[in-house]
Amino acid sequence: MYLLRFAFIVLPALVWSQTATIKGIILDDAHLPIDNVNIKVGDIGTNSNTNGFYELKIPAHSEVTVAFTHILYKRVIVKFNLKNGQVVEFNPVMSLNIEQIATVVINSNQRQSVTGVTIIAPELLRTIKGAQPGVENILKTLPGVNISNELSTQYSVRGGNFDENLVYVNDIEVYRPFLVRSGQQEGLSFVNTDLVQNIDFSAGGFQAKYGDKLSSVLDITYKTPIKFGVNADLSLLGGSISAEAVSKDSKFSGIIGVRYRDNGLILNSLETEGIVKPVFADAQTYLTYKFTDKFQVNFLGNISSNKYTFEPQNRQTNFGTIADPKALLVYYEGQEKDAYNTYFGAFKANYFASEDLTLKLVASTYHTTEEEYFDILAQYRLGEVNTNIGDENLGEVEFSEGIGSQLTHARNDLDAMITTVEHKGDYKMDDNTLEWSIKYTHEDIRDRLVEWEVIDSAGFSINPPNLDVFKDQPYQTYQGPLVAFQNVRATNYVKIERFQAYAQWSKRSELGTNEVFYNLGVRAHHWTVNGDGIESNSQTVFSPRAQFAIKPDWDKDMLFRVAGGLYYQPPFYRELRDSSGTVKPEVQAQKSIHLVLGNEYSFKMWDRPFKLVSEAYYKHMTDVNPYTLENVRIRYRANNNAKAYAYGLDLRLNGEFVPGTESWFSFGYLKTEENIENRGYIARPTDQRLKFGVLFQDYVPNIPELKVYLNLVYNTGVPGGSPSYANPYDYQNRLRDYKRADVGFSYAIVDGDRTYTSNWKNAFKELTIGVEVFNMFDVQNSITNTWVRDVYSKRQSAVPNYLSPRVFNVRLSMKF
């Protein structure tokens, strides 16, 4: 009897001790925090503070109803079904109306979108780092997004190139460096993951409020702090620290982050040996000051310094087949010094004129100074490898098939200043939303390009490929002048004035018993190119866009979506400059017609939430500006003599494959081809046919503090295995498939949901130690080929330039 009584008393307590946490900020329609909101579940409750922040423990492993109530606002009723220890951020928006709104059911930290936007949980960025940590490390696991260089943050989307992606931070467009040739020199991603609150990504068919690019939009929102906190992260590749705070009167709040990155651990593992010093650092801040409840000012600032110094010494690359193994031996002299310094500042004023009308004014300036200096002499031997087992010279080159040298030189300087002023506004009336913008941009580019390359094979200088004179040495004497294999010299001073505007209308309503969403919008873009020695040229384009989504009143949770429009990409400076360095102001905007059909199916499996997202898309492109792609450097032909198309299918299944964690599996099929000067269709440089991506999280059931993540990507090879000077119609060689798996293990020494008796542990809110293995299976991926001539056959051999091998990293993360 006593045992039975004990069970009745203790077991409910044990069940109740299984808890989860919901927390967040409660906002009104003007996005201002609401204090003294009553949050209640059963007999447990709490109130939001003066900053609108709340935190509440709720029972786990059961459906509970949470009520958010305030005397002046609509009541919000939310149902949660969370796992033990799960933390979900829920930020309700309460309206000034006493009517009760419909119940919202939340089973995970994903929110459904009708606009075709993929929403990524910020916690994933801070948990899954990778060789190049940042939002791009997560994007590469999504269907339709391709990254084939782990040292770079550049990505291509659905057949587009690296220049066709928009990036916004808090409504402010940000820019990337211009002169980057490979990921080794690139540095840090602009987005500081420690500062991120929301991440939205669209791979096509996006709304008119987003700018004029052809491929994708990455829309980032930085935090508005609600309390003091410090985060720090240390690893063998560098570290970061961020701090956030809010004033006592809640008028002023700010967050600042500093990052340092040294890629020496990865670069020193490459085949090319030498002295390498890649040092990248930046500091960012986002500040908010609330003058009144209706008027506030934000400031976003960034200072970035990227320095890359390299003194190569030697390289040996083994390739070929088992029957015919070959090796390339290279001995170097000289060095490379690159520097990219960027400064970015933006003010945004927000005026909440009423509950329905919001007006914004944004002013920003981006300044970049970039230098690429190198003089490198490479002397090479291409030969057959000794394969005799037991021979003391096993693996060495014994018979030379190619001997030569290559001297490369560059003195490239670029100074760019981009200034922008923009007015934005939105007005809500019932279920309708009207948004508009007027934007002016001034781009001032000062560019000096000096590059030349001399190639010598078997003692004889090689003429450039476009020279009609053929050398047949040593059999015939060559009488012509000696010229460099490549020689580019140009100095450009270019100014571009841009005027942009958009207006769009959105509405959520019902069609019978079905929920529907409409969006119609149009953009206008006028630009003028002028400069020293450049004949001024002006152009104007209009871009209409539309979206429609319907959620049928079915037993199955389905959402259908269609989006399309006419998208233009007015040329930026790099698209105006051809391979000789000449600026052509008459280059037109590339044009693309988008059609996207999507479906989202939400369901339960194993009593846990899952979602299958499917999208089929087609793009028809005209006035295409062809380009060559070498590593991550793009060089345009600066004309519009091509047309192209792209179509494909993207699938992603995400959900709680392991209770309390989010994972996904993705698949993408893509085909994109271009027709240059009506010579016929050939594969574009970004024709990545098949893509598989996996982001998987797990933990030890009996030790939930011990977690593991797997970041796996498989991409079929893209065209790009040909020489950079080659005619694309003569070379359609593809690089080998890209296969990479990164895995990370972490153990939470201190968890914010537990209490500790040790004094030193109480000093931390969170403390985690981890080990990461990059390229776990040590796959030899390549990003380009080096082409070396055979002395005897005069053929060229493609020698792969391999990316990083397996690398181990140790990480320590802490929160105060």
Protein Blocks (a to p, Z undefined) as FASTA:
>chain_A
ZZmmmmmmmmmmmmmmpccddddddddfkopacehiacdehjbccdddfkopacddddeh
iacddddddfkbccddddddddehiacdddddddddfbdcdddddfbfcdcdfklpacdd
fklmmmmnojmgcjklmmmmpghiacfbfkbcbdceehiafklcccdeehiacdddfklm
bfklnopafbafklpfbdcddfehiafkbccdfkbccdddddddfbdcddddddfkbccd
ddddddfklmagcddddddddfklmmmmmmbgcddddddddddddddddfblmbccdddd
dddddddddddfbdcddedjfklccddddddedddddddddddddddddddfblmbccdd
dddddddddddddddddddddddddfbghiakgoiafbdfbdcddddddddddddddddd
dddddddehjbccddddddddddddddddddddddeehiacddfklmbdcfbfkbccfbd
cddfbdcddddddddddddddddddddddehjaccdddddddddddddddehiacddddd
ddddddddddddbfbdcddddddddddddddfklmpcfkopacfkbccdddddddddddd
dddeehiacdddddddddddehiacdddehjaccdehiafbccdddddddddddjfbghi
acddddddddddddehhiapcddfklcfbacddddddddfklmmbccddddddddddehi
bcfkbcfklpccdcdddddddddddddfbafkbccfbfklmmpmbdcdddddehklopac
dfbdcddddfklopacddddddddddddddddddZZ
